[in-house]
């Protein structure tokens, strides 16, 4: 019977039919994938194109990517070249070997990493996240690591990215938040270290399961050859060779991060930023006739970086004072703080006040506030009508002056770089009931800083002065901001490209998850460390 089964003829038509059926099934799968991809692609870009307009959304994406390329990526490449040259010099002359020996007793218990990884922490603290990549690409540096420890360099390096810049920024807030900013900055750094330990340790747990605990990052034979070459000196030419070789590796690293930084950072910034707001440098107060003729005008008045009220306004002069107003008991704004002159962008629907001398300005005609971007041209300016005195409700004359108001309208989308839909700050507001108790923020608006730090630490820092001037944050919040901005430092924008450079792209999701947890822990730790410090110092 078995021989008869073997001798049965093969039905060619049946085989062909089965092959055709398999091909048809495979084609259907491809078509389904294509349809799902198109739906998700169109749905994702609809998030931007519906509020911004398709043309503006595409132009903003391209212009943002170009600005990031010119302003950020080349800066990262410069950092990578310098860091590569320095790290090559230090590894070539045995400094990394010495650091590994001295710091291993500290690094291994805390981070689970070799002592040589401390050099990566220092390099990123002084510059930015990708500075550690040049070290990781150096085989003389890698020889101290196991295979499972290499992907964790992304989490370790990112935790200290822009540390010096963030800390210096915090210390510079003393004029607004008080003398305790130094303590806040220190507590923030301690919180970032705790977040770094948690993020790195979690990543090592995942990676040890994948690579095993004993697989080296380099072959043992190569390590022995490198150990011999470390002590081979050629004088000053040896120094130049090390610097040039490290610099070349930095160029390669800078080129490798371009795709990830441009794609991810552009999208994250469009999700973070909102509608555009023009930057104005000068203001004028004008009285115009009903037909629009200017009857009287001040000279151009410098616009400071804060303040919502113009006082001491006189015609034919440009030395009026911008002040930060505080409501008085009778409804009049009578407490003033002088401001520095830098120019700024006004928020949509922001109310501005003008205190005018009654004997000079209360005559027939309309009053208006003119905001100018630069120079005297009105083409790039914004003309805001001022409320007439008899239209003011509840505001009376005081000390021979009267208060007029103007409202700044919102700007429309133009397709310029760094515009967006402001989704992440809205998400931060919705999650405020979770994040605010964890971090102890003094206001719900402060949650926007850590959420913005997901995509850009620099953008997050830019929010802090405005919140401080509006009284929405205190020095305790600053400690949390330092910890999160330093620990996260825009990791959503850099983790993808960093993991790709380390040839660990498949572990990117784990790295992001671990670092999200680490950043949250950094903020919580900074909050409680600062509170403990205040109790001890009181």
KAVEN-V86029 format. One record per backbone hydrogen bond with DSSP energy under -0.5 kcal/mol. NH is the residue of the N-H (numbers start at 0). CO is the residue of the C=O. If there is no record, write none. Layout:
# KAVEN-V86029
nh: (NH;NH)
co: (CO;CO)
This chain:
# KAVEN-V86029
nh: (4;5;6;7;11;14;15;16;17;18;19;20;21;22;23;24;25;26;27;28;29;30;31;32;33;34;35;36;37;38;39;40;41;42;43;44;45;46;46;47;48;49;51;52;56;57;58;59;60;61;62;63;64;65;66;67;68;69;70;71;72;73;75;76;77;78;79;80;81;82;83;84;85;86;87;88;89;90;91;92;93;94;95;97;98;99;100;101;102;103;105;106;107;109;110;111;111;112;116;117;118;119;120;121;122;123;124;125;126;130;131;132;133;134;135;136;137;138;140;141;142;143;144;146;148;149;149;150;152;153;154;155;156;157;158;159;160;161;161;162;163;165;166;167;168;169;170;171;172;173;174;175;176;177;180;181;183;184;185;186;187;188;189;190;191;192;193;194;195;196;197;198;199;200;201;202;203;204;205;206;207;208;209;210;211;216;222;223;224;225;226;227;228;229;230;230;231;232;236;237;238;239;240;241;242;243;244;245;246;247;248;249;250;251;252;253;254;255;256;257;260;261;262;263;264;264;265;266;267;268;269;270;271;272;279;279;280;281;282;283;285;285;286;287;287;288;291;294;294;295;297;298;300;302;303;304;307;308;309;310;312;315;316;320;322;323;324;325;327;330;333;333;334;338;341;341;342;343;345;348;349;351;352;353;354;355;355;356;357;359;360;361;362;365;367;368;369;369;370;370;371;376;380;381;383;383;384;385;386;390;391;391;393;397;400;401;403;405;407;408;410;418;419;420;421;421;422;423;425;426;427;428;429;430;431;432;433;434;435;437;438;439;440;445;446;447;448;449;450;451;452;453;453;454;455;459;460;461;462;462;463;463;464;466;467;468;469;470;471;472;477;478;479;480;481;482;483;484;485;486;487;488;488;489;490;491;492;492;493;493;494;497;498;499;500;501;502;503;506;507;510;511;512;513;514;515;516;517;518;519;520;521;522;523;524;525;526;527;528;529;530;531;532;533;534;535;536;537)
co: (0;1;2;4;9;10;11;12;13;14;15;16;17;18;19;20;21;22;23;24;25;26;27;28;29;30;31;32;33;34;35;36;37;38;39;40;41;42;43;43;44;45;47;48;52;53;54;55;56;57;58;59;60;61;62;63;64;65;66;67;67;68;71;72;73;74;75;76;77;78;79;80;81;82;83;84;85;86;87;88;90;89;89;93;94;95;96;97;98;99;102;102;103;105;106;106;107;106;113;114;115;115;116;117;118;119;120;121;122;127;128;129;129;130;131;132;134;136;137;137;138;140;141;214;145;145;146;146;149;150;150;151;152;153;154;156;157;123;126;159;124;161;162;163;164;165;166;167;169;170;171;172;172;173;177;178;179;180;181;182;183;184;185;186;187;188;189;190;191;192;193;194;195;196;197;198;199;200;201;202;203;204;205;206;207;144;218;219;220;221;222;223;224;225;226;227;228;230;233;234;234;235;236;237;238;239;240;241;242;243;244;245;246;247;248;249;250;251;252;254;256;257;258;259;259;260;261;262;263;264;265;266;267;268;277;343;371;371;300;369;283;367;295;285;365;292;288;286;292;286;284;316;282;280;301;339;322;322;352;320;354;296;313;310;308;336;322;334;331;327;325;331;325;321;302;339;302;279;277;407;346;405;307;403;309;353;401;312;399;356;356;357;360;287;285;383;283;367;368;381;281;373;377;370;368;381;382;366;404;387;387;388;391;400;397;355;353;351;349;406;275;415;273;269;269;272;270;270;421;422;423;424;425;426;428;429;430;430;431;433;434;435;435;442;443;444;445;445;446;447;448;449;450;451;451;455;456;457;458;459;459;460;460;462;463;464;465;467;466;466;473;474;475;476;477;478;479;480;481;482;483;483;484;452;487;453;453;489;489;490;490;493;494;495;496;497;499;498;503;504;506;507;508;509;510;511;512;513;514;515;516;517;518;519;520;521;522;523;524;525;526;527;528;529;530;531;532;533)
